[in-house]
Amino acid sequence: MRLSDKWKDYELLDCSDGERLERWGDVTLIRPDPQIIWKEAKASQEWDTAHARYIRSDKGGGVWDYRRKLPESWKINYKNLTFLVKPTGFKHTGLFPEQAVNWDYCSELISSAHRPINVLNLFAYTGGATLACAAAGACVCHCDAVKGMVDWAKTNAKLSGLSDKPIRWIVDDANKFIKREIRRGVRYDGIILDPPSYGRGTNGEMWKLEDSIYGLMCDITQILSDKPLFVLLNSYTTGLSVSVMSYLLQMTVGRRFDIEIISEEIGLPVKQTGMPLPCGSTAIISFK
């Protein structure tokens, strides 16, 4: 498992009985996580002093139970990047801290390439990977179907001092955008995909990962440059295991290029136990 263990402003303090206890800067939150099926005693006292807890509804969604006063939003840092975080209506905070290990990986490849690198960040959310790649010297296209997420990413770019970097901000459905890029002849050296398990495009287009990812990867293969640097695919869906992702990428990108694939779980260290909590999987293509 590849761990995101370089954080200072974030900690996964403990996890038990379907919940995780996290520190985001000076704020502690309790959020649900269905994979946490063990029911160990919640030893950390911070379970009782957390600022807020997200409580799921039986009818879907949920609400935040605010136990202590906390700001509407606040900033946390990861190395040279700054992010605005805040509790949202769907339990999220605007950041997936486990992805930091992938930000570092892409940054190192870009920095050591010693040539101009053009990166596409697809399903780009609030821009963690976008900012990491831009800070490393890449030109980045940031694409997400939700305007509010793209605006949030722009805020993060400003907070990180990266507003003047060559970042192209796109609000669009991923499939439609890629097909236009194919027609326009745009090519990318690095592509990052962080697709949701389920979702909707800008005009209500339905997205289900298992049904849609093969066609998308076929199209992705067409917009890679002649000398690509990397392709990175994330999955939070059990049906898209590390082995399935490897096979998929070999059957799509591997049809055009001679590639190597590393597929592993990514995770976060749990302070209370010292063990890693898996938080999804990533398949990374490197090119021979």
N, C-alpha and C positions, 0 to 999 in steps of 0.2 A: 504494500500500500504506500502511495506517495502522500506525505503529510504536509499540510500547511501549518508549519510550526515556527514561523518567523514573526508572528504577530506580537505586538506589544500592547495595542489598544483593544484587542479582542481576546477573550478567553472562553473556552467551553469549560465551565467550572464543574459541572456534574450532569449526569443523565440517568433517569430511572422512570419506570412506570409510564412510558409514553411521552415523557417530557425532557427537555434539555434546559439547563440553567446556564445562562450566558452573561458575560460582562462585555458591554459595548462602551468603551471609554469608562466613564464614571457611573454608567447606568446598567443595572442588572435586570434581565428579562427572563421570563419562563415561557417557552414556546413548545407546542406539541410536535412530536416526531414519532410517527406510527411504527418505525422500525425498532424503537427502544422497547423491547418486549420484556426485559428483565425488571424485577420489582425489588431491587435492593433498597435498604434503608437510605433515606435522603439525609446523609450525614452532614453536609455543609449547612451551616446556619444561614447562609445567604438564600436558601429556599424560602425562609420566613421573612426576609427583609427585602426581597426583590421589588423593584419599582412597579412592575406590571406583569400580569400573566394573561396569555391569550387562551380563552376558553372556547372550545369548539361547540357549535350547535348541532343537535341531532338532525336538523333540517338542512345542514350545509352552512359553510362559512363559520362565523363566530364573532366574538367581541373581546376587546381588551378590558381586563379588570385592573384599573389603576389603583395601586395600593399606596403609592407615595407620589409626591409631586415630581414631575419630570418635564423637561422642555418639549415643545412640539417637535423639534428636530435638533440634532447636534452633530458635531464633526468628530471623525476618528481618522487616524493616519495608518497607512501601511507603507513603510519605508519613505519614499519621496512623494507618495500619493495621498491626497486628502479626499474623504468621502463624506457626504451628508447622509446621515441615517435617521430613520424615524419609523415608529410602528405604523403599519398599514392595515387596511381592513382584511387582508388575507394572510395574516400572521407574519408576513415578511417585514424586513427592515430596509430594503433597498440594496442589500449587499449579501453575497454568498461567500463567507470568509474562506471556505475550503478551496475556492478557486484561486487563491493566492499562489499556490504551488504551480498552477498553469500560467499565471501572469509572469512569474519568475522564469519559467521555461521559455516562453515566447520572447521575453525581453533579452535573455542571454543569446538566443539564436540570432535575433535581429542585430544586437550590438556586435556580435562576432562575424557577421556576414560581410562587412566591409564593402557593401554595395547598397544602392537604393532598394528598399523593400516596400512593396505595396500590400497592405493587409486588409482583408475583409473580416469584420466582426459581425456575424449574423445571429439574430435573436439577441441583440447586444445589451439589452436591459439598461442598467444605469452606468455602464461603461467601464467596469473594472479592467477588463482586458484591453479595451480601446485606449485607456490612459496609459497602461503599462507599455503597450506597443508604441504609442506616440512618444512617450518619454524616452524610449530606447532608440528613437530616430526614424521610425517607420511613418509612411503616409498611410492613414487609416480611413476606411469607409465603415461607418457605424450605422447599422441598419436594425430597426426594431419597428414592429407594427403599431406600437402604442406611443402616441405623441408625448404623453406625460413622462414616459420613461426616457425618451430622447432628451426632453427638456431637463430632466434630472441629471442625465449624463453630462449635458452642457454645463450645468451648475458644478458638477464634480470636476470637470476640466478647468473651470475658472478657479475653483478652490485650490487645485493642484498646480496652478500657474501654467497651464497648457493651452489656454485659449488661442494662442497664436500658432499652435502647431497645425500641420496640414491634416485636419480631420474633416471628413465629409459626412454631414449628419443627414440621415435618410429615414423618413417615416414611411414604411411600405410593407406589404406582405412579402415574406421571404421568397416564395416561389415566383411571384410575378417579377420581383426585382431581379432575381438571378436570370430569368429568361430575357429581360431587357438588356442586362449586361452581356449576355451571349450575343445578342443581335448587334450591340454597339461595339463588340470586339474588345471589351475591357478585360484585362487579365490581372491576376493577383498572385503574389509570391507566397503569401501565407493566408490561410483561411481558418477562422475559429467559428465553430457552431455550438451553440448552447441551447438547443431546442427544448421547449416544454413538452411534457407528455401529452397534454391537450391544450388547444388554444384556438383563437380566431384571428383572422387577418383584418386588414383595415376596412374591408367591406363585408365582414362576417364570414369569411372563408374558414371552413372547418379544418383543423389540423389535429391529426392523431399520429403520434410519432411512429408507431409500428407500420402504419399504412402509408405514410408520406415520406419517410426518410430515404428509401431506396431511390425514388424518382429525383429527390433533391440532390442526392450524392451523384447521380448520373449527370445532372446539370452542373454541379460544382466542378466535376472533372473537366468540363469544357471551358471554364474560366480560369483554370490554373495556367500560369506562365510556363514558358519552356524550361525555366530553371527554378522550380518551386522550392521553397524553404521548408514549409511544414503545413500540415492540415491537422486540426485538433477538433475532435468530436466528443462532446459531453453527453452523458445519459444519466437520468435519475429514474429510469423505468426498468423494472425487474426483467421485462421481456426482452430488453436490449442489453444483454449481458456483455461482459468484456469480450468473450469469445464470438458472440454474434456480431458485435461491432467490428472486430478484426476481419471476420469473413466478409461482411458487407463492404468494408473499405477495400479489401483485396479484389472483390468482384466489380468495383466501380473505378476508383482511382488506380488500382493495381492493374487494370486493363490497359492503361495508357503509359504508366510509369513503372520503373523498377523501384520498389519501395520496401521499407521495413516498418513494421507496426509494433508499437508498445501499447498494450491495453492493461490498465490497472485500476483498482479502486483508488479513490482519493478520500482523504479524511482529515479529521481534526483530533489533536491530543486532548484527552479528558483530564483535567487537573486533579480531580479527586482520586481517580484510579490509576492514572498513568497509562491507560490503554487508549488505543485509537478508536474513534467512532467513524465508521464508513459513512460517506456523504455523497455517494454516487460513483460513477466510473468515467474514465477518460481514455479514449484511444487516440494515439498520436502517430501520424505518418511522418517519417523522415525519408528523404529521397536520396538514392544512391548516385 
